[in-house]
Amino acid sequence: MEEKNYQEEENTHSEKTDESISESINKLKQEVDSLKEEVGEMRIQELLTKMYHMMEHIDCQLQTLEDEVIFHRTNIQKSEESANTPPNTKPKPRLSEYKMLQNMLQSSNVAGPSSNQRNNLTNNGEYRGQPSNQNMFNKNIITRKSTR
């Protein structure tokens, strides 16, 4: 009988051990499942935070692009307006007295030789060497020298 008792005790002990192992395994499974949920939630929160930061960055870039588009539109409008407006026509500046005298002298020389110059020619058509009026007036003309 002792053997039976011993066997029963052993079976009972073995069943209790099996039960405790099963309970431990079930508890571990529950803890693993809860950890998986927490990690999944953490990843979701992390992903949501990253998405929020990305959306803010994209919004800033879009705002910058929108500002640039507005700037370029106004520049285009200004250039179109300036191209469409006629240029300011300034009245022709009045000639100075010096220029008017110079023009008069040049136009009289173009008209042809004066009677004095005709008299200075000899019969055979040679010039007698007296300076012409044009050369005398040109001595007083101020000329500009370019410094290039």
N, CA, C and O of each residue as an XYZ file, in Angstrom:
592
protein
N       0.776     -1.155      0.000
C       0.000      0.000      0.000
C       0.856      1.274      0.000
O       0.494      2.320     -0.540
N       1.880      1.127      0.569
C       2.747      2.260      0.568
C       3.178      2.642     -0.826
O       3.373      3.808     -1.167
N       3.309      1.635     -1.579
C       3.671      1.940     -2.971
C       2.571      2.696     -3.660
O       2.828      3.612     -4.442
N       1.364      2.324     -3.378
C       0.240      3.006     -3.994
C       0.209      4.448     -3.496
O       0.011      5.376     -4.280
N       0.395      4.625     -2.259
C       0.379      5.974     -1.705
C       1.517      6.808     -2.308
O       1.374      7.971     -2.685
N       2.625      6.131     -2.363
C       3.762      6.827     -2.938
C       3.490      7.184     -4.392
O       3.829      8.280     -4.840
N       2.887      6.272     -5.122
C       2.579      6.495     -6.529
C       1.534      7.604     -6.641
O       1.638      8.464     -7.515
N       0.556      7.591     -5.786
C      -0.490      8.612     -5.821
C       0.103      9.977     -5.473
O      -0.205     10.997     -6.088
N       0.953      9.947     -4.474
C       1.581     11.196     -4.100
C       2.438     11.738     -5.247
O       2.460     12.930     -5.552
N       3.128     10.799     -5.848
C       3.964     11.216     -6.966
C       3.114     11.745     -8.107
O       3.451     12.756     -8.723
N       2.021     11.066     -8.385
C       1.106     11.533     -9.450
C       0.509     12.881     -9.068
O       0.381     13.769     -9.910
N       0.156     13.028     -7.840
C      -0.428     14.271     -7.377
C       0.625     15.381     -7.465
O       0.369     16.491     -7.932
N       1.780     15.032     -7.008
C       2.860     16.007     -7.072
C       3.182     16.358     -8.531
O       3.418     17.520     -8.863
N       3.188     15.382     -9.352
C       3.453     15.590    -10.781
C       2.350     16.415    -11.411
O       2.627     17.285    -12.236
N       1.097     16.158    -11.037
C      -0.019     16.939    -11.569
C       0.080     18.387    -11.098
O      -0.162     19.318    -11.866
N       0.445     18.567     -9.810
C       0.582     19.917     -9.271
C       1.727     20.649     -9.986
O       1.633     21.834    -10.303
N       2.783     19.915    -10.222
C       3.909     20.505    -10.918
C       3.503     20.871    -12.335
O       3.837     21.950    -12.823
N       2.790     19.981    -12.987
C       2.315     20.247    -14.356
C       1.380     21.461    -14.365
O       1.429     22.307    -15.258
N       0.525     21.514    -13.332
C      -0.413     22.640    -13.255
C       0.362     23.946    -13.031
O       0.083     24.955    -13.677
N       1.308     23.920    -12.138
C       2.058     25.144    -11.866
C       2.872     25.563    -13.096
O       2.992     26.750    -13.400
N       3.425     24.574    -13.791
C       4.158     24.887    -15.023
C       3.206     25.473    -16.052
O       3.549     26.442    -16.730
N       2.006     24.895    -16.180
C       1.003     25.403    -17.131
C       0.599     26.827    -16.756
O       0.472     27.706    -17.609
N       0.402     27.024    -15.451
C       0.028     28.371    -15.005
C       1.157     29.367    -15.305
O       0.906     30.482    -15.763
N       2.379     28.956    -15.045
C       3.526     29.836    -15.305
C       3.631     30.148    -16.800
O       3.882     31.284    -17.201
N       3.434     29.124    -17.596
C       3.494     29.331    -19.055
C       2.379     30.278    -19.489
O       2.604     31.175    -20.302
N       1.188     30.082    -18.952
C       0.066     30.972    -19.307
C       0.344     32.402    -18.865
O       0.068     33.348    -19.604
N       0.893     32.564    -17.653
C       1.237     33.906    -17.182
C       2.295     34.536    -18.094
O       2.211     35.711    -18.454
N       3.295     33.721    -18.458
C       4.334     34.238    -19.352
C       3.740     34.639    -20.700
O       4.111     35.668    -21.264
N       2.812     33.820    -21.218
C       2.158     34.151    -22.490
C       1.385     35.465    -22.369
O       1.410     36.295    -23.278
N       0.702     35.645    -21.243
C      -0.047     36.881    -21.035
C       0.908     38.079    -20.958
O       0.638     39.134    -21.531
N       2.013     37.907    -20.250
C       2.976     38.989    -20.134
C       3.607     39.313    -21.494
O       3.809     40.480    -21.829
N       3.914     38.267    -22.272
C       4.477     38.485    -23.610
C       3.464     39.223    -24.477
O       3.829     40.143    -25.209
N       2.202     38.829    -24.402
C       1.162     39.506    -25.192
C       1.025     40.978    -24.773
O       0.882     41.858    -25.622
N       1.070     41.237    -23.448
C       0.949     42.623    -22.993
C       2.183     43.425    -23.424
O       2.060     44.590    -23.804
N       3.381     42.804    -23.369
C       4.582     43.487    -23.836
C       4.499     43.779    -25.335
O       4.914     44.847    -25.785
N       3.970     42.844    -26.096
C       3.802     43.068    -27.538
C       2.869     44.253    -27.790
O       3.120     45.078    -28.669
N       1.805     44.324    -27.019
C       0.865     45.435    -27.175
C       1.544     46.765    -26.828
O       1.383     47.757    -27.540
N       2.305     46.775    -25.722
C       2.993     47.998    -25.319
C       4.023     48.425    -26.372
O       4.123     49.602    -26.718
N       4.778     47.455    -26.869
C       5.773     47.778    -27.900
C       5.070     48.272    -29.158
O       5.513     49.231    -29.790
N       3.980     47.618    -29.513
C       3.217     48.063    -30.688
C       2.686     49.470    -30.505
O       2.720     50.274    -31.437
N       2.189     49.778    -29.300
C       1.707     51.132    -29.015
C       2.845     52.136    -29.045
O       2.685     53.251    -29.542
N       4.004     51.735    -28.509
C       5.154     52.634    -28.519
C       5.578     52.911    -29.954
O       5.899     54.049    -30.297
N       5.582     51.904    -30.777
C       5.960     52.097    -32.173
C       4.945     52.982    -32.878
O       5.302     53.841    -33.685
N       3.693     52.763    -32.566
C       2.664     53.595    -33.187
C       2.840     55.046    -32.749
O       2.765     55.954    -33.577
N       3.072     55.272    -31.462
C       3.283     56.624    -30.963
C       4.517     57.244    -31.606
O       4.509     58.410    -32.000
N       5.579     56.446    -31.706
C       6.810     56.932    -32.322
C       6.569     57.281    -33.789
O       7.012     58.323    -34.274
N       5.865     56.400    -34.481
C       5.558     56.657    -35.889
C       4.667     57.891    -36.038
O       4.870     58.697    -36.946
N       3.694     58.037    -35.163
C       2.816     59.209    -35.220
C       3.611     60.492    -34.977
O       3.374     61.501    -35.642
N       4.538     60.461    -34.041
C       5.371     61.629    -33.752
C       6.234     61.977    -34.965
O       6.346     63.143    -35.343
N       6.841     60.958    -35.570
C       7.661     61.199    -36.748
C       6.822     61.750    -37.898
O       7.247     62.660    -38.609
N       5.623     61.187    -38.073
C       4.739     61.686    -39.136
C       4.362     63.147    -38.879
O       4.310     63.943    -39.816
N       4.100     63.502    -37.629
C       3.735     64.870    -37.289
C       4.886     65.825    -37.615
O       4.665     66.897    -38.177
N       6.109     65.437    -37.263
C       7.272     66.279    -37.565
C       7.477     66.417    -39.077
O       7.797     67.498    -39.570
N       7.292     65.334    -39.792
C       7.428     65.388    -41.254
C       6.373     66.316    -41.858
O       6.672     67.089    -42.768
N       5.151     66.239    -41.356
C       4.083     67.098    -41.869
C       4.387     68.565    -41.585
O       4.132     69.424    -42.428
N       4.931     68.857    -40.404
C       5.308     70.241    -40.090
C       6.400     70.725    -41.031
O       6.352     71.856    -41.515
N       7.379     69.876    -41.288
C       8.487     70.236    -42.194
C       7.960     70.484    -43.607
O       8.362     71.440    -44.270
N       7.069     69.626    -44.051
C       6.483     69.795    -45.395
C       5.664     71.077    -45.452
O       5.701     71.785    -46.459
N       4.925     71.389    -44.390
C       4.153     72.637    -44.356
C       5.064     73.858    -44.464
O       4.746     74.815    -45.170
N       6.197     73.820    -43.763
C       7.149     74.936    -43.840
C       7.698     75.084    -45.254
O       7.818     76.197    -45.765
N       8.029     73.964    -45.883
C       8.548     74.007    -47.248
C       7.489     74.533    -48.215
O       7.793     75.322    -49.110
N       6.246     74.092    -48.030
C       5.165     74.580    -48.898
C       4.955     76.078    -48.717
O       4.717     76.790    -49.693
N       5.039     76.561    -47.492
C       4.872     77.990    -47.239
C       5.991     78.780    -47.911
O       5.752     79.839    -48.491
N       7.215     78.255    -47.829
C       8.356     78.916    -48.471
C       8.156     78.953    -49.986
O       8.390     79.981    -50.622
N       7.725     77.836    -50.555
C       7.484     77.793    -52.001
C       6.370     78.749    -52.404
O       6.457     79.413    -53.437
N       5.334     78.817    -51.594
C       4.228     79.731    -51.890
C       4.705     81.181    -51.860
O       4.327     81.979    -52.717
N       5.533     81.519    -50.879
C       6.091     82.873    -50.803
C       6.948     83.184    -52.024
O       6.882     84.288    -52.564
N       7.748     82.219    -52.460
C       8.583     82.419    -53.646
C       7.725     82.614    -54.893
O       8.031     83.463    -55.731
N       6.657     81.836    -55.018
C       5.763     81.978    -56.170
C       5.139     83.364    -56.186
O       5.058     83.994    -57.241
N       4.698     83.843    -55.035
C       4.095     85.176    -54.950
C       5.124     86.233    -55.324
O       4.809     87.171    -56.056
N       6.345     86.092    -54.834
C       7.417     87.042    -55.148
C       7.679     87.080    -56.654
O       7.779     88.155    -57.245
N       7.787     85.903    -57.269
C       8.059     85.857    -58.706
C       6.873     86.395    -59.516
O       7.070     87.036    -60.548
N       5.661     86.141    -59.059
C       4.486     86.679    -59.762
C       4.506     88.203    -59.756
O       4.248     88.835    -60.780
N       4.812     88.792    -58.604
C       4.843     90.254    -58.543
C       5.956     90.808    -59.425
O       5.781     91.840    -60.072
N       7.111     90.119    -59.453
C       8.196     90.564    -60.333
C       7.782     90.489    -61.795
O       8.087     91.390    -62.576
N       7.093     89.425    -62.163
C       6.631     89.272    -63.552
C       5.626     90.363    -63.889
O       5.689     90.958    -64.964
N       4.699     90.627    -62.974
C       3.705     91.676    -63.216
C       4.378     93.037    -63.366
O       4.008     93.822    -64.239
N       5.354     93.315    -62.526
C       6.052     94.600    -62.620
C       6.789     94.720    -63.940
O       6.773     95.775    -64.575
N       7.441     93.629    -64.356
C       8.181     93.700    -65.623
C       7.226     93.817    -66.803
O       7.537     94.504    -67.775
N       6.067     93.158    -66.738
C       5.075     93.292    -67.804
C       4.533     94.715    -67.859
O       4.354     95.277    -68.940
N       4.271     95.295    -66.687
C       3.762     96.662    -66.648
C       4.794     97.640    -67.195
O       4.458     98.563    -67.936
N       6.037     97.430    -66.827
C       7.061     98.347    -67.328
C       7.275     98.160    -68.825
O       7.631     99.112    -69.520
N       7.062     96.951    -69.331
C       7.202     96.722    -70.770
C       6.025     97.329    -71.531
O       6.181     97.754    -72.675
N       4.860     97.372    -70.909
C       3.667     97.891    -71.578
C       3.561     99.408    -71.517
O       2.907    100.009    -72.370
N       4.184    100.037    -70.537
C       4.092    101.491    -70.451
C       5.070    102.116    -71.433
O       6.206    101.661    -71.565
N       4.623    103.164    -72.123
C       5.530    103.799    -73.078
C       6.641    104.533    -72.323
O       6.415    105.067    -71.237
N       7.801    104.553    -72.889
C       8.889    105.260    -72.194
C       8.607    106.749    -72.149
O       7.949    107.293    -73.036
N       9.097    107.394    -71.131
C       8.910    108.838    -70.994
C       9.662    109.535    -72.117
O      10.875    109.393    -72.268
N       8.900    110.294    -72.901
C       9.547    111.034    -73.985
C       9.921    112.398    -73.439
O       9.060    113.219    -73.123
N      11.189    112.617    -73.336
C      11.676    113.892    -72.832
C      11.761    114.860    -74.009
O      12.096    114.469    -75.127
N      11.459    116.101    -73.746
C      11.585    117.067    -74.838
C      13.048    117.153    -75.266
O      13.970    117.012    -74.463
N      13.215    117.384    -76.541
C      14.560    117.457    -77.089
C      15.279    118.634    -76.432
O      14.761    119.750    -76.387
N      16.475    118.364    -75.928
C      17.175    119.466    -75.245
C      17.509    120.585    -76.227
O      17.811    120.353    -77.398
N      17.444    121.763    -75.721
C      17.707    122.945    -76.543
C      19.194    123.024    -76.827
O      20.020    122.828    -75.936
N      19.529    123.316    -78.085
C      20.930    123.432    -78.467
C      21.534    124.680    -77.847
O      20.901    125.733    -77.769
N      22.753    124.534    -77.417
C      23.436    125.703    -76.866
C      23.772    126.669    -78.005
O      23.766    126.296    -79.179
N      24.061    127.898    -77.636
C      24.393    128.904    -78.645
C      25.647    128.504    -79.403
O      25.774    128.767    -80.599
N      26.547    127.881    -78.714
C      27.778    127.432    -79.363
C      27.467    126.419    -80.468
O      27.989    126.521    -81.578
N      26.623    125.453    -80.156
C      26.259    124.449    -81.157
C      25.492    125.081    -82.317
O      25.684    124.712    -83.475
N      24.637    126.019    -81.996
C      23.877    126.670    -83.070
C      24.827    127.412    -84.011
O      24.670    127.331    -85.229
N      25.806    128.128    -83.466
C      26.780    128.840    -84.308
C      27.606    127.853    -85.120
O      27.891    128.086    -86.295
N      27.984    126.756    -84.490
C      28.782    125.754    -85.192
C      27.982    125.170    -86.357
O      28.520    124.985    -87.449
N      26.717    124.882    -86.129
C      25.869    124.346    -87.202
C      25.708    125.356    -88.335
O      25.714    124.989    -89.510
N      25.566    126.618    -87.976
C      25.422    127.648    -89.005
C      26.687    127.722    -89.860
O      26.606    127.820    -91.084
N      27.840    127.675    -89.221
C      29.099    127.741    -89.962
C      29.267    126.531    -90.868
O      29.702    126.653    -92.013
N      28.920    125.367    -90.346
C      29.072    124.168    -91.165
C      28.105    124.185    -92.340
O      28.461    123.748    -93.435
N      26.895    124.679    -92.134
C      25.930    124.706    -93.238
C      26.343    125.731    -94.293
O      26.091    125.511    -95.477
N      26.968    126.846    -93.903
C      27.406    127.839    -94.894
C      28.569    127.281    -95.713
O      28.672    127.593    -96.899
N      29.433    126.480    -95.133
C      30.549    125.882    -95.858
C      30.068    124.810    -96.827
O      30.673    124.603    -97.879
N      28.999    124.140    -96.481
C      28.474    123.088    -97.356
C      27.785    123.716    -98.566
O      27.745    123.106    -99.634
N      27.247    124.913    -98.417
C      26.504    125.564    -99.502
C      27.392    125.847   -100.698
O      26.885    125.953   -101.815
N      28.686    125.973   -100.508
C      29.580    126.217   -101.632
C      30.566    127.302   -101.290
O      30.403    127.968   -100.268
N      31.581    127.508   -102.101
C      32.583    128.532   -101.801
C      31.977    129.925   -101.874
O      31.113    130.202   -102.706
N      32.435    130.776   -101.009
C      31.947    132.157   -101.003
C      32.577    132.929   -102.172
O      33.444    132.411   -102.875
N      32.127    134.171   -102.366
C      32.664    134.975   -103.472
C      34.139    135.276   -103.265
O      34.886    135.360   -104.239
N      34.588    135.445   -101.994
C      36.012    135.674   -101.727
C      36.839    134.473   -102.146
O      37.907    134.613   -102.742
N      36.341    133.316   -101.834
C      37.080    132.117   -102.209
C      37.103    131.960   -103.724
O      38.087    131.468   -104.275
N      36.043    132.367   -104.404
C      36.024    132.281   -105.866
C      37.029    133.263   -106.473
O      37.666    132.960   -107.482
N      37.168    134.429   -105.862
C      38.123    135.428   -106.347
C      39.552    134.973   -106.127
O      40.435    135.343   -106.901
N      39.806    134.185   -105.102
C      41.152    133.723   -104.817
C      41.636    132.691   -105.840
O      42.835    132.430   -105.929
N      40.734    132.114   -106.598
C      41.148    131.159   -107.624
C      41.712    131.931   -108.815
O      41.120    132.930   -109.223
N      42.813    131.508   -109.372
C      43.388    132.156   -110.561
C      42.658    131.677   -111.789
O      41.808    130.791   -111.706
N      42.971    132.234   -112.890
C      42.309    131.867   -114.142
C      42.511    130.400   -114.491
O      41.618    129.768   -115.054
N      43.679    129.855   -114.159
C      43.904    128.459   -114.513
C      43.354    127.512   -113.441
O      43.562    126.303   -113.550
N      42.664    128.007   -112.419
C      41.991    127.167   -111.441
C      42.832    126.823   -110.228
O      42.437    125.957   -109.447
N      43.993    127.477   -110.034
C      44.823    127.192   -108.864
C      44.409    128.104   -107.718
O      43.916    129.213   -107.921
N      44.619    127.615   -106.545
C      44.276    128.356   -105.334
C      45.433    129.251   -104.952
O      46.591    128.842   -105.034
N      45.125    130.494   -104.525
C      46.170    131.470   -104.257
C      46.725    131.407   -102.838
O      47.542    132.279   -102.547
N      46.437    130.603   -102.013
C      47.111    130.458   -100.745
C      46.582    131.261    -99.590
O      47.182    131.181    -98.518
N      45.541    132.013    -99.696
C      44.994    132.714    -98.542
C      44.153    131.717    -97.735
O      43.445    130.886    -98.304
N      44.238    131.809    -96.436
C      43.455    130.855    -95.616
C      41.972    131.121    -95.772
O      41.538    132.261    -95.936
N      41.212    130.053    -95.717
C      39.754    130.196    -95.867
C      39.140    130.573    -94.530
O      39.765    130.432    -93.479
N      37.919    131.050    -94.588
C      37.199    131.435    -93.369
C      36.957    130.234    -92.470
O      36.946    130.361    -91.245
N      36.764    129.076    -93.074
C      36.484    127.859    -92.297
C      37.655    127.525    -91.386
O      37.463    127.187    -90.218
N      38.878    127.622    -91.925
C      40.047    127.301    -91.100
C      40.212    128.304    -89.971
O      40.679    127.941    -88.891
N      39.844    129.541    -90.196
C      39.974    130.549    -89.149
C      38.995    130.263    -88.017
O      39.343    130.433    -86.848
N      37.766    129.828    -88.344
C      36.778    129.549    -87.306
C      37.099    128.256    -86.563
O      36.818    128.145    -85.370
N      37.666    127.305    -87.235
C      37.954    126.022    -86.596
C      39.036    126.125    -85.533
O      39.151    125.227    -84.700
N      39.827    127.183    -85.532
C      40.844    127.341    -84.511
C      40.218    127.512    -83.133
O      40.828    127.166    -82.122
N      39.021    128.036    -83.095
C      38.369    128.323    -81.825
C      37.476    127.171    -81.341
O      36.876    127.273    -80.271
N      37.384    126.114    -82.086
C      36.504    124.996    -81.700
C      37.222    124.148    -80.658
O      38.386    123.782    -80.821
N      36.502    123.847    -79.589
C      37.054    123.008    -78.525
C      36.727    121.566    -78.860
O      35.580    121.219    -79.140
N      37.739    120.745    -78.828
C      37.509    119.335    -79.150
C      37.735    118.505    -77.898
O      38.469    118.914    -76.998
N      37.105    117.344    -77.843
C      37.221    116.444    -76.690
C      38.140    115.301    -77.070
O      38.093    114.781    -78.185
N      38.958    114.933    -76.137
C      39.821    113.777    -76.354
C      39.304    112.654    -75.490
O      39.033    112.835    -74.303
N      39.169    111.492    -76.097
C      38.683    110.338    -75.312
C      39.853    109.705    -74.599
O      40.969    109.679    -75.116
N      39.600    109.204    -73.434
C      40.664    108.589    -72.621
C      40.406    107.098    -72.515
O      40.167    106.585    -71.422
N      40.452    106.410    -73.619
C      40.215    104.967    -73.612
C      41.493    104.221    -73.814
O      41.492    102.990    -73.837
